[in-house]
Amino acid sequence: MTISVLTPDRTIFTGPIVSVSLPGVEGSFQLLNNHAPLVSALTGGTVTLQTAGDAYTFFDEETNAQSQAADARSFTFTIDQGFVEVLNNEVNLLVQGARNLR
């Protein structure tokens, strides 16, 4: 599945992933490949996504620029709030206050 993680001022991550864990308003949950269609509100907390090992693009906070890579890796960052939409193995994550991408 693919994901786009967007804030009001930049794109945090785009590319293929294996899974993503999210802080839902009713509790944390995880999205995997072939998940049913979903729209959900998110609360402040930690987002963790696992890349699929294919090419992806992410915002590098150290260089303050977009970077590209292709290794299987886990990314973790915090958000203040947001929304997630899942449809046809495409995940759109719209968040505010994303920081500490590592």
BAZA-161445 format. One record per atom (N, C-alpha, C): residue number from 1; residue in one letter; chain; atom name; x, y, z. Coordinates in Angstrom, 2 decimals, always signed. Layout:
BEGIN
resi NUM resn A chain A name CA x X y Y z Z .
...
***
This chain:
BEGIN
resi 1 resn M chain A name N x +0.85 y -1.17 z +0.00 .
resi 1 resn M chain A name CA x +0.00 y +0.00 z +0.00 .
resi 1 resn M chain A name C x +0.90 y +1.23 z +0.00 .
resi 2 resn T chain A name N x +0.35 y +2.35 z -0.41 .
resi 2 resn T chain A name CA x +1.12 y +3.60 z -0.44 .
resi 2 resn T chain A name C x +0.50 y +4.61 z +0.52 .
resi 3 resn I chain A name N x +1.34 y +5.53 z +0.96 .
resi 3 resn I chain A name CA x +0.88 y +6.55 z +1.90 .
resi 3 resn I chain A name C x +1.42 y +7.91 z +1.49 .
resi 4 resn S chain A name N x +0.63 y +8.93 z +1.76 .
resi 4 resn S chain A name CA x +1.04 y +10.33 z +1.67 .
resi 4 resn S chain A name C x +0.75 y +10.96 z +3.02 .
resi 5 resn V chain A name N x +1.78 y +11.52 z +3.65 .
resi 5 resn V chain A name CA x +1.63 y +12.19 z +4.93 .
resi 5 resn V chain A name C x +1.83 y +13.68 z +4.68 .
resi 6 resn L chain A name N x +0.77 y +14.45 z +4.87 .
resi 6 resn L chain A name CA x +0.77 y +15.87 z +4.53 .
resi 6 resn L chain A name C x +0.46 y +16.73 z +5.74 .
resi 7 resn T chain A name N x +1.17 y +17.86 z +5.84 .
resi 7 resn T chain A name CA x +0.86 y +18.90 z +6.82 .
resi 7 resn T chain A name C x +0.42 y +20.12 z +6.03 .
resi 8 resn P chain A name N x -0.06 y +21.17 z +6.68 .
resi 8 resn P chain A name CA x -0.45 y +22.37 z +5.93 .
resi 8 resn P chain A name C x +0.71 y +23.02 z +5.16 .
resi 9 resn D chain A name N x +1.95 y +22.78 z +5.57 .
resi 9 resn D chain A name CA x +3.06 y +23.47 z +4.90 .
resi 9 resn D chain A name C x +4.06 y +22.57 z +4.18 .
resi 10 resn R chain A name N x +3.95 y +21.24 z +4.30 .
resi 10 resn R chain A name CA x +4.91 y +20.38 z +3.59 .
resi 10 resn R chain A name C x +4.42 y +18.94 z +3.54 .
resi 11 resn T chain A name N x +5.08 y +18.17 z +2.70 .
resi 11 resn T chain A name CA x +4.86 y +16.73 z +2.62 .
resi 11 resn T chain A name C x +5.91 y +16.06 z +3.51 .
resi 12 resn I chain A name N x +5.48 y +15.25 z +4.46 .
resi 12 resn I chain A name CA x +6.37 y +14.58 z +5.40 .
resi 12 resn I chain A name C x +6.90 y +13.28 z +4.80 .
resi 13 resn F chain A name N x +6.03 y +12.51 z +4.11 .
resi 13 resn F chain A name CA x +6.43 y +11.22 z +3.58 .
resi 13 resn F chain A name C x +5.51 y +10.83 z +2.44 .
resi 14 resn T chain A name N x +6.07 y +10.22 z +1.40 .
resi 14 resn T chain A name CA x +5.28 y +9.59 z +0.34 .
resi 14 resn T chain A name C x +5.99 y +8.31 z -0.09 .
resi 15 resn G chain A name N x +5.23 y +7.25 z -0.31 .
resi 15 resn G chain A name CA x +5.83 y +6.02 z -0.81 .
resi 15 resn G chain A name C x +5.12 y +4.78 z -0.30 .
resi 16 resn P chain A name N x +5.65 y +3.61 z -0.68 .
resi 16 resn P chain A name CA x +5.04 y +2.34 z -0.27 .
resi 16 resn P chain A name C x +5.39 y +1.99 z +1.17 .
resi 17 resn I chain A name N x +4.41 y +1.45 z +1.88 .
resi 17 resn I chain A name CA x +4.62 y +1.02 z +3.26 .
resi 17 resn I chain A name C x +4.03 y -0.37 z +3.47 .
resi 18 resn V chain A name N x +4.46 y -1.01 z +4.55 .
resi 18 resn V chain A name CA x +3.93 y -2.30 z +4.97 .
resi 18 resn V chain A name C x +2.81 y -2.08 z +5.98 .
resi 19 resn S chain A name N x +3.02 y -1.10 z +6.89 .
resi 19 resn S chain A name CA x +2.02 y -0.83 z +7.93 .
resi 19 resn S chain A name C x +2.20 y +0.58 z +8.46 .
resi 20 resn V chain A name N x +1.14 y +1.07 z +9.13 .
resi 20 resn V chain A name CA x +1.22 y +2.35 z +9.84 .
resi 20 resn V chain A name C x +0.37 y +2.24 z +11.10 .
resi 21 resn S chain A name N x +0.92 y +2.70 z +12.22 .
resi 21 resn S chain A name CA x +0.20 y +2.73 z +13.50 .
resi 21 resn S chain A name C x -0.16 y +4.18 z +13.79 .
resi 22 resn L chain A name N x -1.41 y +4.40 z +14.19 .
resi 22 resn L chain A name CA x -1.95 y +5.75 z +14.34 .
resi 22 resn L chain A name C x -2.65 y +5.94 z +15.69 .
resi 23 resn P chain A name N x -2.63 y +7.18 z +16.22 .
resi 23 resn P chain A name CA x -3.32 y +7.47 z +17.48 .
resi 23 resn P chain A name C x -4.76 y +7.93 z +17.22 .
resi 24 resn G chain A name N x -5.69 y +7.02 z +17.15 .
resi 24 resn G chain A name CA x -7.09 y +7.36 z +16.91 .
resi 24 resn G chain A name C x -7.74 y +7.98 z +18.14 .
resi 25 resn V chain A name N x -8.84 y +8.68 z +17.94 .
resi 25 resn V chain A name CA x -9.52 y +9.31 z +19.07 .
resi 25 resn V chain A name C x -10.11 y +8.28 z +20.04 .
resi 26 resn E chain A name N x -10.37 y +7.08 z +19.57 .
resi 26 resn E chain A name CA x -10.89 y +6.01 z +20.43 .
resi 26 resn E chain A name C x -9.80 y +5.02 z +20.83 .
resi 27 resn G chain A name N x -8.55 y +5.32 z +20.49 .
resi 27 resn G chain A name CA x -7.43 y +4.43 z +20.80 .
resi 27 resn G chain A name C x -6.56 y +4.21 z +19.59 .
resi 28 resn S chain A name N x -5.38 y +3.70 z +19.82 .
resi 28 resn S chain A name CA x -4.43 y +3.46 z +18.73 .
resi 28 resn S chain A name C x -4.91 y +2.31 z +17.84 .
resi 29 resn F chain A name N x -4.56 y +2.38 z +16.56 .
resi 29 resn F chain A name CA x -4.89 y +1.30 z +15.63 .
resi 29 resn F chain A name C x -3.83 y +1.23 z +14.54 .
resi 30 resn Q chain A name N x -3.82 y +0.10 z +13.83 .
resi 30 resn Q chain A name CA x -2.83 y -0.14 z +12.79 .
resi 30 resn Q chain A name C x -3.53 y -0.44 z +11.47 .
resi 31 resn L chain A name N x -2.94 y +0.07 z +10.39 .
resi 31 resn L chain A name CA x -3.43 y -0.21 z +9.04 .
resi 31 resn L chain A name C x -2.43 y -1.11 z +8.33 .
resi 32 resn L chain A name N x -2.94 y -2.15 z +7.69 .
resi 32 resn L chain A name CA x -2.13 y -3.08 z +6.91 .
resi 32 resn L chain A name C x -2.65 y -3.12 z +5.48 .
resi 33 resn N chain A name N x -1.93 y -3.80 z +4.60 .
resi 33 resn N chain A name CA x -2.32 y -3.93 z +3.21 .
resi 33 resn N chain A name C x -3.75 y -4.48 z +3.08 .
resi 34 resn N chain A name N x -4.48 y -3.97 z +2.11 .
resi 34 resn N chain A name CA x -5.87 y -4.38 z +1.82 .
resi 34 resn N chain A name C x -6.85 y -4.05 z +2.94 .
resi 35 resn H chain A name N x -6.57 y -2.99 z +3.69 .
resi 35 resn H chain A name CA x -7.49 y -2.56 z +4.75 .
resi 35 resn H chain A name C x -8.80 y -2.08 z +4.12 .
resi 36 resn A chain A name N x -9.89 y -2.26 z +4.82 .
resi 36 resn A chain A name CA x -11.19 y -1.78 z +4.36 .
resi 36 resn A chain A name C x -11.18 y -0.26 z +4.27 .
resi 37 resn P chain A name N x -12.01 y +0.33 z +3.41 .
resi 37 resn P chain A name CA x -12.09 y +1.79 z +3.34 .
resi 37 resn P chain A name C x -12.40 y +2.38 z +4.71 .
resi 38 resn L chain A name N x -11.76 y +3.52 z +5.00 .
resi 38 resn L chain A name CA x -11.86 y +4.09 z +6.34 .
resi 38 resn L chain A name C x -11.58 y +5.59 z +6.29 .
resi 39 resn V chain A name N x -12.30 y +6.34 z +7.10 .
resi 39 resn V chain A name CA x -11.97 y +7.73 z +7.40 .
resi 39 resn V chain A name C x -12.06 y +7.85 z +8.91 .
resi 40 resn S chain A name N x -11.01 y +8.40 z +9.52 .
resi 40 resn S chain A name CA x -10.98 y +8.48 z +10.98 .
resi 40 resn S chain A name C x -10.26 y +9.73 z +11.44 .
resi 41 resn A chain A name N x -10.73 y +10.30 z +12.55 .
resi 41 resn A chain A name CA x -10.05 y +11.42 z +13.19 .
resi 41 resn A chain A name C x -8.91 y +10.87 z +14.05 .
resi 42 resn L chain A name N x -7.84 y +11.66 z +14.14 .
resi 42 resn L chain A name CA x -6.68 y +11.29 z +14.94 .
resi 42 resn L chain A name C x -6.47 y +12.31 z +16.05 .
resi 43 resn T chain A name N x -5.97 y +11.86 z +17.17 .
resi 43 resn T chain A name CA x -5.64 y +12.72 z +18.28 .
resi 43 resn T chain A name C x -4.12 y +12.87 z +18.36 .
resi 44 resn G chain A name N x -3.65 y +13.68 z +19.27 .
resi 44 resn G chain A name CA x -2.22 y +13.82 z +19.44 .
resi 44 resn G chain A name C x -1.58 y +12.51 z +19.87 .
resi 45 resn G chain A name N x -0.40 y +12.24 z +19.34 .
resi 45 resn G chain A name CA x +0.29 y +11.01 z +19.69 .
resi 45 resn G chain A name C x +1.36 y +10.65 z +18.68 .
resi 46 resn T chain A name N x +1.77 y +9.40 z +18.72 .
resi 46 resn T chain A name CA x +2.87 y +8.92 z +17.89 .
resi 46 resn T chain A name C x +2.35 y +8.15 z +16.68 .
resi 47 resn V chain A name N x +2.93 y +8.45 z +15.52 .
resi 47 resn V chain A name CA x +2.66 y +7.72 z +14.28 .
resi 47 resn V chain A name C x +3.92 y +6.93 z +13.96 .
resi 48 resn T chain A name N x +3.77 y +5.65 z +13.65 .
resi 48 resn T chain A name CA x +4.90 y +4.81 z +13.24 .
resi 48 resn T chain A name C x +4.54 y +4.14 z +11.93 .
resi 49 resn L chain A name N x +5.40 y +4.31 z +10.92 .
resi 49 resn L chain A name CA x +5.18 y +3.62 z +9.66 .
resi 49 resn L chain A name C x +6.40 y +2.80 z +9.28 .
resi 50 resn Q chain A name N x +6.14 y +1.64 z +8.67 .
resi 50 resn Q chain A name CA x +7.19 y +0.72 z +8.24 .
resi 50 resn Q chain A name C x +7.21 y +0.72 z +6.72 .
resi 51 resn T chain A name N x +8.35 y +1.11 z +6.13 .
resi 51 resn T chain A name CA x +8.44 y +1.16 z +4.68 .
resi 51 resn T chain A name C x +8.53 y -0.25 z +4.10 .
resi 52 resn A chain A name N x +8.20 y -0.34 z +2.81 .
resi 52 resn A chain A name CA x +8.19 y -1.63 z +2.12 .
resi 52 resn A chain A name C x +9.54 y -1.97 z +1.49 .
resi 53 resn G chain A name N x +10.51 y -1.07 z +1.57 .
resi 53 resn G chain A name CA x +11.81 y -1.34 z +0.97 .
resi 53 resn G chain A name C x +11.93 y -0.86 z -0.46 .
resi 54 resn D chain A name N x +10.89 y -0.21 z -0.97 .
resi 54 resn D chain A name CA x +10.93 y +0.39 z -2.31 .
resi 54 resn D chain A name C x +11.23 y +1.88 z -2.14 .
resi 55 resn A chain A name N x +11.40 y +2.59 z -3.24 .
resi 55 resn A chain A name CA x +11.74 y +4.02 z -3.20 .
resi 55 resn A chain A name C x +10.65 y +4.83 z -2.51 .
resi 56 resn Y chain A name N x +11.06 y +5.73 z -1.62 .
resi 56 resn Y chain A name CA x +10.13 y +6.63 z -0.95 .
resi 56 resn Y chain A name C x +10.82 y +7.98 z -0.76 .
resi 57 resn T chain A name N x +10.01 y +9.00 z -0.46 .
resi 57 resn T chain A name CA x +10.51 y +10.35 z -0.23 .
resi 57 resn T chain A name C x +10.05 y +10.80 z +1.15 .
resi 58 resn F chain A name N x +10.95 y +11.44 z +1.91 .
resi 58 resn F chain A name CA x +10.59 y +11.92 z +3.23 .
resi 58 resn F chain A name C x +11.23 y +13.28 z +3.49 .
resi 59 resn F chain A name N x +10.66 y +14.02 z +4.43 .
resi 59 resn F chain A name CA x +11.19 y +15.31 z +4.80 .
resi 59 resn F chain A name C x +12.26 y +15.10 z +5.86 .
resi 60 resn D chain A name N x +13.49 y +15.49 z +5.56 .
resi 60 resn D chain A name CA x +14.61 y +15.33 z +6.47 .
resi 60 resn D chain A name C x +14.73 y +16.59 z +7.33 .
resi 61 resn E chain A name N x +14.41 y +16.48 z +8.63 .
resi 61 resn E chain A name CA x +14.43 y +17.65 z +9.52 .
resi 61 resn E chain A name C x +15.85 y +18.18 z +9.73 .
resi 62 resn E chain A name N x +16.86 y +17.33 z +9.61 .
resi 62 resn E chain A name CA x +18.24 y +17.79 z +9.78 .
resi 62 resn E chain A name C x +18.67 y +18.73 z +8.66 .
resi 63 resn T chain A name N x +18.31 y +18.39 z +7.42 .
resi 63 resn T chain A name CA x +18.69 y +19.22 z +6.28 .
resi 63 resn T chain A name C x +17.59 y +20.19 z +5.88 .
resi 64 resn N chain A name N x +16.39 y +20.01 z +6.46 .
resi 64 resn N chain A name CA x +15.23 y +20.84 z +6.14 .
resi 64 resn N chain A name C x +14.89 y +20.76 z +4.65 .
resi 65 resn A chain A name N x +14.98 y +19.55 z +4.09 .
resi 65 resn A chain A name CA x +14.72 y +19.34 z +2.67 .
resi 65 resn A chain A name C x +14.17 y +17.94 z +2.44 .
resi 66 resn Q chain A name N x +13.61 y +17.72 z +1.25 .
resi 66 resn Q chain A name CA x +13.14 y +16.39 z +0.87 .
resi 66 resn Q chain A name C x +14.33 y +15.48 z +0.59 .
resi 67 resn S chain A name N x +14.26 y +14.23 z +1.05 .
resi 67 resn S chain A name CA x +15.30 y +13.23 z +0.79 .
resi 67 resn S chain A name C x +14.63 y +11.99 z +0.24 .
resi 68 resn Q chain A name N x +15.42 y +11.18 z -0.46 .
resi 68 resn Q chain A name CA x +14.90 y +9.94 z -1.02 .
resi 68 resn Q chain A name C x +15.74 y +8.77 z -0.54 .
resi 69 resn A chain A name N x +15.10 y +7.62 z -0.40 .
resi 69 resn A chain A name CA x +15.78 y +6.40 z +0.01 .
resi 69 resn A chain A name C x +14.99 y +5.20 z -0.50 .
resi 70 resn A chain A name N x +15.55 y +4.01 z -0.33 .
resi 70 resn A chain A name CA x +14.86 y +2.81 z -0.80 .
resi 70 resn A chain A name C x +15.08 y +1.63 z +0.14 .
resi 71 resn D chain A name N x +15.52 y +1.86 z +1.37 .
resi 71 resn D chain A name CA x +15.73 y +0.78 z +2.31 .
resi 71 resn D chain A name C x +14.49 y +0.54 z +3.16 .
resi 72 resn A chain A name N x +14.33 y -0.69 z +3.64 .
resi 72 resn A chain A name CA x +13.23 y -0.99 z +4.56 .
resi 72 resn A chain A name C x +13.58 y -0.35 z +5.89 .
resi 73 resn R chain A name N x +12.68 y +0.47 z +6.40 .
resi 73 resn R chain A name CA x +12.99 y +1.26 z +7.59 .
resi 73 resn R chain A name C x +11.70 y +1.66 z +8.30 .
resi 74 resn S chain A name N x +11.80 y +1.96 z +9.56 .
resi 74 resn S chain A name CA x +10.67 y +2.44 z +10.34 .
resi 74 resn S chain A name C x +10.84 y +3.93 z +10.61 .
resi 75 resn F chain A name N x +9.78 y +4.70 z +10.43 .
resi 75 resn F chain A name CA x +9.76 y +6.13 z +10.73 .
resi 75 resn F chain A name C x +8.77 y +6.37 z +11.87 .
resi 76 resn T chain A name N x +9.14 y +7.21 z +12.82 .
resi 76 resn T chain A name CA x +8.27 y +7.58 z +13.92 .
resi 76 resn T chain A name C x +8.25 y +9.10 z +14.03 .
resi 77 resn F chain A name N x +7.06 y +9.66 z +14.24 .
resi 77 resn F chain A name CA x +6.93 y +11.10 z +14.47 .
resi 77 resn F chain A name C x +5.69 y +11.35 z +15.30 .
resi 78 resn T chain A name N x +5.60 y +12.53 z +15.88 .
resi 78 resn T chain A name CA x +4.44 y +12.87 z +16.69 .
resi 78 resn T chain A name C x +3.56 y +13.87 z +15.96 .
resi 79 resn I chain A name N x +2.27 y +13.80 z +16.25 .
resi 79 resn I chain A name CA x +1.31 y +14.74 z +15.68 .
resi 79 resn I chain A name C x +0.46 y +15.34 z +16.79 .
resi 80 resn D chain A name N x -0.13 y +16.51 z +16.49 .
resi 80 resn D chain A name CA x -1.07 y +17.12 z +17.43 .
resi 80 resn D chain A name C x -2.48 y +16.59 z +17.20 .
resi 81 resn Q chain A name N x -2.84 y +16.45 z +15.92 .
resi 81 resn Q chain A name CA x -4.15 y +15.93 z +15.53 .
resi 81 resn Q chain A name C x -4.16 y +15.73 z +14.03 .
resi 82 resn G chain A name N x -5.25 y +15.14 z +13.52 .
resi 82 resn G chain A name CA x -5.33 y +14.96 z +12.08 .
resi 82 resn G chain A name C x -6.46 y +14.05 z +11.67 .
resi 83 resn F chain A name N x -6.39 y +13.60 z +10.40 .
resi 83 resn F chain A name CA x -7.37 y +12.69 z +9.82 .
resi 83 resn F chain A name C x -6.63 y +11.69 z +8.94 .
resi 84 resn V chain A name N x -7.20 y +10.50 z +8.82 .
resi 84 resn V chain A name CA x -6.66 y +9.50 z +7.91 .
resi 84 resn V chain A name C x -7.79 y +9.01 z +7.02 .
resi 85 resn E chain A name N x -7.46 y +8.77 z +5.75 .
resi 85 resn E chain A name CA x -8.39 y +8.20 z +4.79 .
resi 85 resn E chain A name C x -7.70 y +7.01 z +4.14 .
resi 86 resn V chain A name N x -8.40 y +5.87 z +4.05 .
resi 86 resn V chain A name CA x -7.88 y +4.68 z +3.40 .
resi 86 resn V chain A name C x -8.86 y +4.27 z +2.32 .
resi 87 resn L chain A name N x -8.36 y +4.08 z +1.09 .
resi 87 resn L chain A name CA x -9.20 y +3.64 z -0.02 .
resi 87 resn L chain A name C x -8.30 y +2.99 z -1.07 .
resi 88 resn N chain A name N x -8.61 y +1.75 z -1.43 .
resi 88 resn N chain A name CA x -7.88 y +1.03 z -2.48 .
resi 88 resn N chain A name C x -6.37 y +0.99 z -2.24 .
resi 89 resn N chain A name N x -5.97 y +0.64 z -1.03 .
resi 89 resn N chain A name CA x -4.56 y +0.54 z -0.65 .
resi 89 resn N chain A name C x -3.80 y +1.85 z -0.75 .
resi 90 resn E chain A name N x -4.51 y +2.97 z -0.72 .
resi 90 resn E chain A name CA x -3.89 y +4.29 z -0.65 .
resi 90 resn E chain A name C x -4.31 y +4.94 z +0.66 .
resi 91 resn V chain A name N x -3.31 y +5.37 z +1.42 .
resi 91 resn V chain A name CA x -3.55 y +6.00 z +2.72 .
resi 91 resn V chain A name C x -3.17 y +7.47 z +2.60 .
resi 92 resn N chain A name N x -4.09 y +8.35 z +2.94 .
resi 92 resn N chain A name CA x -3.82 y +9.79 z +3.00 .
resi 92 resn N chain A name C x -3.92 y +10.21 z +4.45 .
resi 93 resn L chain A name N x -2.80 y +10.72 z +4.95 .
resi 93 resn L chain A name CA x -2.71 y +11.12 z +6.35 .
resi 93 resn L chain A name C x -2.51 y +12.63 z +6.37 .
resi 94 resn L chain A name N x -3.52 y +13.35 z +6.87 .
resi 94 resn L chain A name CA x -3.49 y +14.81 z +6.94 .
resi 94 resn L chain A name C x -3.34 y +15.19 z +8.40 .
resi 95 resn V chain A name N x -2.21 y +15.80 z +8.75 .
resi 95 resn V chain A name CA x -1.90 y +16.04 z +10.16 .
resi 95 resn V chain A name C x -1.46 y +17.47 z +10.42 .
resi 96 resn Q chain A name N x -1.59 y +17.87 z +11.68 .
resi 96 resn Q chain A name CA x -1.08 y +19.14 z +12.14 .
resi 96 resn Q chain A name C x -0.04 y +18.85 z +13.21 .
resi 97 resn G chain A name N x +0.97 y +19.69 z +13.26 .
resi 97 resn G chain A name CA x +1.97 y +19.59 z +14.30 .
resi 97 resn G chain A name C x +2.90 y +18.40 z +14.18 .
resi 98 resn A chain A name N x +3.17 y +17.92 z +12.96 .
resi 98 resn A chain A name CA x +4.10 y +16.79 z +12.80 .
resi 98 resn A chain A name C x +5.53 y +17.24 z +13.09 .
resi 99 resn R chain A name N x +6.21 y +16.47 z +13.94 .
resi 99 resn R chain A name CA x +7.58 y +16.81 z +14.30 .
resi 99 resn R chain A name C x +8.34 y +15.58 z +14.77 .
resi 100 resn N chain A name N x +9.66 y +15.75 z +14.85 .
resi 100 resn N chain A name CA x +10.55 y +14.69 z +15.35 .
resi 100 resn N chain A name C x +10.53 y +13.44 z +14.48 .
resi 101 resn L chain A name N x +10.55 y +13.63 z +13.15 .
resi 101 resn L chain A name CA x +10.62 y +12.49 z +12.23 .
resi 101 resn L chain A name C x +11.97 y +11.81 z +12.39 .
resi 102 resn R chain A name N x +11.95 y +10.54 z +12.74 .
resi 102 resn R chain A name CA x +13.21 y +9.81 z +12.89 .
resi 102 resn R chain A name C x +13.03 y +8.36 z +12.50 .
***
